[in-house]
Structures are given as C-alpha cells and as structure tokens.
C-alpha cells in the first residue's frame, strides 16, 4: 500500500492524544470497516476525517471514543492502551470519559432526558461534581451553545439544529479535552452552520482538540489544520495539511470525493470537478485544465 502523505507543518513537539498502530476493524468477516490504519492525533489540533460514505469515518471516531475496540493493531489514548479491559476499570473509564467527549451524527441517539436542562446536567452529575458547580456549568454551556431559551423544553420537540446544539452542549458540560464530532454540520441550515463553525473556532482557541468527520469538502479548511482522507478500501489514503486539500484533485477523484461534471455549450463540451455536499446540493471546484488530469482508472 502506498504510504499516506504526511504534513510537515504540524509541530512534532505537540503531545499525542491518540496513536493508532496498524489498526483494523470488521463488523463481520466479509465487511472491513478499517484496514491497517496508522496515524497520530496531537494535543490542540483540529483534524478533519474525510471520505465517501461507508469508508470508515464513523468507525474510526468510535475507536477513538472507546465505543469500539481494535481487532488488530493498537490504539493508545493519552499514552495508555485503549482496550475494553482498560475501560472496564472504573477509575480508568472515569478519567477517559472526563477527557474525551463524543457528539453523535444522530442527535436523537444522544438525547433522552425530560428537559434540555436535565440533559445538560446529566454528564456533570454522572461525574460526581458538586451540585452548585453543575448548575453553573448548565448555565455557562446553555449560553455558549445558545439554548438558554430552551432549557425547560423537552428535547424531542426541538428542531434538528436545536438538537445538534443541545447534543454538543451535553458533551461540553463535562469540559473534555478532546471532542469527537461525527458529521456535525449535516442537515444544518446556513445560519446554524455559521454559528456552529464559530463555536468550533472558539473551542479551538480555548485549547480543545477537535476531531471531526465530514464529507463537506468546502468546510475542511475552515474547521481543520489537517485532513485525513479515507479511501473506499477502508485504508488511509492521505494525511495532509487542510490548506492543501484542493491541490491534489487526482487524490480526491481516487477516493470518490469529487467527480467530473460535464457541460455542453453548443458544440463545445467542457468539464470541471464537482462534489456533493448533501443529497441534492452540489458545489464546483476550479476547472480542470485538460482531461489528462483525470485519473486513468476513472470512468
């Protein structure tokens, strides 16, 4: 397998939050989800995980979050092996859950309390924080994610964007060092998306480590310093600076993140790269200079 490209701009002095060494995972013998993944995540980084649907982005996040465990290879979290046996020790699980927060793609899977106030209080109470501190965290987080007016409402009555903010608030209420976000902007309207990106910037400025899976290419330079690009064979195709994402169109073709879009003007046909950012919406990238820039195996 071709070794992934690695960015030289990331300071090597940063401490590692996670280290994956030749990690593989299968949901069944016939269905690989991750294959031979080796990568490091460093303290204070914003990292985007990119790839076509089904390439293993969510599985990778779940391995980092201790929701799944490597079947081959090794995952280290804060220098210690992240295994089921490790998390079965109460003090280890308590320490890990305080440091790592997971925001699911489906907010409904994360919300279960009677009111938003109880949702925000659940994590801090579960960690055994004093009641006065729990109340203060609920107040601070509600203001941070702009749900102060929703505190007494049941989560199931909220809009999609409101649920997203509450789900993020539930994780922030435990004040983790690392945030794992699975497709956090999917389904958000433009205004909610802008507010969400502003919040991510604020969290980065506060020193949080953010690891975000997404297939929205246009967001990557705004939310990340590094881009991990997953291939459809569930391997890691590239590890590059986010600012260089659009410098290698052949790579984006190869992993099925963009395709060539054809237009006809009279007798003239021209093409340019094209990617989908949702079920129907689509975006265009700069035009290819010639058909030769398209990979030979692209049909």
Buried (B, 14 or more C-beta within 10 A) or exposed (E): EEEBBEBEEBEEEBEEBBBBBEBBBBEEEEEBBBBBBBBBBBBBBBBBBBBBEBBBBBBBBBBBBBBBBBEBBBBBBBEEEBBEEBBEEEEBEBBBBBBBBBBBBEBEEBBEBEBBBBBBBBBBBEBEBEEEEBBEBBBBBBEBBBBEEBBEBBBEEBEEBBBBBBBBBBBBBBBBBBBBBBBBBBBBEEEBBEBBBEBBBEBBEEEBBBBBBBBBBEBBBEBBBBBBBBBBEBBBBBBBBBBBBBEBBEBBBBBBBBBBBEEEEEEEEEBBBBBBBEEEEEBEBEEBEEEEBBEEEEE
